[in-house]
Amino acid sequence: MMVKLVDANPRSQIARLGERILNSGQISRDEARSLFNLENSADIFDLLSWANRIREKFKGNKIHLCSIVNAKAGACSENCSFCAQSSFYQTGSPKYGFVDPEPVAEAADEASKNGVTAVGLVAAWKGLNEGPLLDEVCARVRELKAGGKTRPDVSLGIIKSQRVADRLKEAGVECYGHNLESSRRFFPQTCTTHTYDDRLETIGYLKKAGIKICSGGIIGMGETREDRCDLAFSLKEIGANVVPVNILNPIPGTPFEKNEPLSVMEILKTIACFRFILPRQEIMIAGGRTVNLRDAQSLIFMAGASAMMVGNYLTTLNQPVEKDLQMLKDLGLDPSWDKHGFSDQEETPMHRDCGKDNCETEAELAIAK
């Protein structure tokens, strides 16, 4: 029988759902929507407390740290409404071609010194095809892999060929970053130069190649709570291993420059809801953390986060890595994450309450193609 928070005391129903998740159960979409719609601060703090229990049950006290290198900056042909690097907008963002080996090696050294698990090479372009540029990308990945200091991750946009995904895997890519950004319904508000299905197709090629998936989205773009809920379930359906939750940092010159920021409580509640829906995934708080959460940043872990991006973002600054490491130490959390194979996400298949006789979803069907 489906539990609805509107039919009973929210505190007892949050506890009931939390206990179910702790016992390896799952939450339905309707139940999740009720959690996203909590308004009372006491109820939200109850939700955070249970999200923290779920994080500790499935992730222990380990925190997965990663950092990124802006491997090719600016002049991107895509019109993503949140992005300072799009050629459609005048933002003053830096522009340069694909990086030489030295900056990548320096980033790996810095990451290793700070105990960061992965370094992701991120490129501002539509995507990657076979040819000289793919050769160069694979060379950077092999160098990063050979250095043995961090896990080589990449985020290189749309992929239209299985061969490209296979070559990235052969070069040493273990995890590929490719956000769904938001729900299918809201996605056209974020970008019109490629589609939601293009992103699902890319993820399908990557999964077939045996590459782990880092996929999440951005909150605060003007989407509804239901859009955030739908995004979380889509990420569950595609089998994302790492789920970055970015909080919009409105960039002057972009279409979202005048968006009102989300409240701290709304952000923390969203993270907690993601943890209820994705109990075994690495939920990583990424872009916009410092500017949106300010002094409340340490509460992301109580809300269920088990991963954090450290170091600067693509075009905006983060707080110093040393401050992040001290925060983890103060909370008794351990950044020496070593589950490169994501083995802690494995679970025995079980019935999924999706409210339908056939639980295959649109996203799953697209990935399976």
Protein Blocks (a to p, Z undefined) as FASTA:
>chain_A
ZZdfklpcfklmmmmmmmmmmnopacdfklmmmmmmpmblklmmmmmmmmmmmmmmmnoj
adcddddddfbggjiabfcfkbmkbckbcehpacdddddfklmmmmmmmmmmnopabdcd
ddddfbdcedjklmmmmmmmmmmmmnomaccdddebjafbfklmmmmmmnopabdcddeh
iafklmmmmockbcfklmmmmmmmmmmnopacdddddehilpafklmmmmmmmmmmnopa
bdcdddddddehiaklmpccddfklmmmmmmmmmmmmmmbccddfehklmmnmmmmmmmm
mnopabdcedjdfkbccddfklmmmmmmmnopafkbcblnommmgccdddddehpablcd
fklmmmmZZ
